Amino acid sequence: MISLLLGVGRVAGVAGALVCLAAIVIRMTGQFWVAGYQTGTLLLAGSAAMIGGCFCLLWALTEQRRIG
């Protein structure tokens, strides 16, 4: 369970950071829309993914303390 939470947290965090970075770079080039989505929406989705990743990592930490 803990290794699954760690894996999901890491993947979600990295994916969220990449989506945020892409949204920032695209917006700095002067584009407001990407594949039908506004760049602000992509930034929000990336932030949500990073928050979800942080939640999974925090959950893994609390499980480790509870077990050991």
Beta strands, then each sheet from edge to edge (+ up, - down):
strand 1: 33-34
strand 2: 37-38
sheet 1: 1+ 2-
end
